Amino acid sequence: MSTTQPGRAAAPGPATDAESTKIDPAVWRTIWAVLVGALAVIFDTTIVSVALHTLSTDLHASVSTIQWVSTGYLLALAVIIPITGWAQRMLGTKRLWLIALSIFLGGSILSSLAWSAPSLITFRVVQGIGGGVMLPLMSTIVMQAAGGKALGQIMSIVSLPAVLGPILGPVIGGVILTHLHWSFLFWVNVPFCVVGLVLASIMIPKDGPVHRASFDIVGFVLLAPGLVGILYGLSNTSGTGGFTRADVLWPLIGGVVLLLAFVLWALRRRTKALIDILLLRHWALSSSSVLLFLSGIGLYGAMLLLPLYFQQLRGMTPLDAGLLLIPQGVGTFLSRSIAGRLSDTMGARWLSVIGFAIVAVSTVPFAYAGGQTNEIWLMVALLVRGLGLGVVTVPLMALAFRGLERPEIPDASIISRIATQVGGAFGSAVLAVILAGALATATTAGGAAGAFQTAFWWSVGFSAVGVVLSLMLPGKPPAVAPAPEA
């Protein structure tokens, strides 16, 4: 049983009755205004991922150099994400969103005009600066607008870009690379950005008073390079040597040390720190962040394996591989809405258990698949896998905000975004090392198939661990207490 002190409003939480879970039309307008701009960020990431070979050829750059088109973007995200909460307090929510979206628009146009690999990498960093603000700010805007109501339903909509990106991004990228110049990969963003700016100007509520907050320079100097070191080290694990490489091991060690130093610093600074990590005392936020990080191995790490399986083992083009991966995105699209509604009534615990179990079981067919396995059977498995992904991710993302006060939401958004970002990179790195090690000992086509099967079995195992760890999540959300009569 919980109590509320006199004069202090109860912390918002998802309600269980129809009236309190009804979403206000003004909230819907805010959600859709934010989503249009966010689609540009998500599409950009997934579209460019299939274009590195073409960019390497057309810009006359080595694969190791052109890889920085993606790496530079991700590292820029890592640097900017931690300062989003401070920037929001200084500039205001609406103003910051418009600035970030404008920066991303400018970076997209400049990227389309790039004349060399270094210029493209530089302009991608500009995109990353805008995108790094937009990703956590998107969750903050809609969760603050929602006022703690129907968090699951709202997160099922907010996650729409993350669902559509993997479905449409590789397909759009493949079509562009087949029929148009690579510069159109970035022009695709422009309509979303322009429309997003117009909608945000009209539909996002005006900012209230702006709070002048001092900038935690020490915290930034510790946290930003720490995240960059971790993500940079993990991005190099696909080369020979895996985690034992110097350009993997030392950045990882340095990043972890800086991250631990930031934790100690933030504990001293408390609410004056760059990010208030004391928010992790909320079990909903801390447990969901742990699961979001760990889900990167079992859920998103396998997303590295799937296109490689279709392209390397079965000899498909990037476009063909993208088309075959559509069922997974469709499954996620279909399950996210019901998962959001159920999380508002039954909580995240059992949904996460069920979702991880579905993902584990539906990955098993790939652990037996070879170069000639029936594609229909694999697409059915991908559809089911997508259903599991939606059942897991939407409740976990919504759970991070349960019971938080409005001022706490920005830092919670940053914490959950960092957990997801680092977890996804870690999961991809671990499975890349496992696959590379298995392929190194393969001398035949059958051996290569066995290498992929080994990596998929590891993915199944990680998802099974997720089933067990999901039991630590909070149970059914409490109902919101009715407002006292005057």
Secondary structure by P-SEA (a helix, b strand, c coil): ccccccccccccccccccccccccaaaaaaaaaaaaaaaaaaaaaaaacccaaaaaaaacccccccccaaaaaaaaaaacccaaaaaaaaccaaaaaaaaaaaaaaaaaaaaacccaaaaaaaaaaaaaaaaaaaaaaaaaaaaaacccaaaaaaaaaaaaaaaaaacaaaaaaaaaaccccccccccaaaaaaaaaaaaaccccccccccccccaaaaaaccaaaaaaaaaaaaaccccccccccccaaaaaaaaaaaaaaaaaaaaacccccccccccccaaaaaaaaaaaaaccccaaaaaaaaaaacccccccaaaaaaaaaaaaaaaaacaaaaaaaaaccccaaaaaaaaaaaaaaacccccccccccaaaaaaaaaaaaaaaaaccaaaaaaccccccccaaaaaaaaaaaaaaaaaaaaaaaaaaaaaaaaaacccaaaaaaaaaaaaaaaaaaaaaaaaaccccccccccccccccc
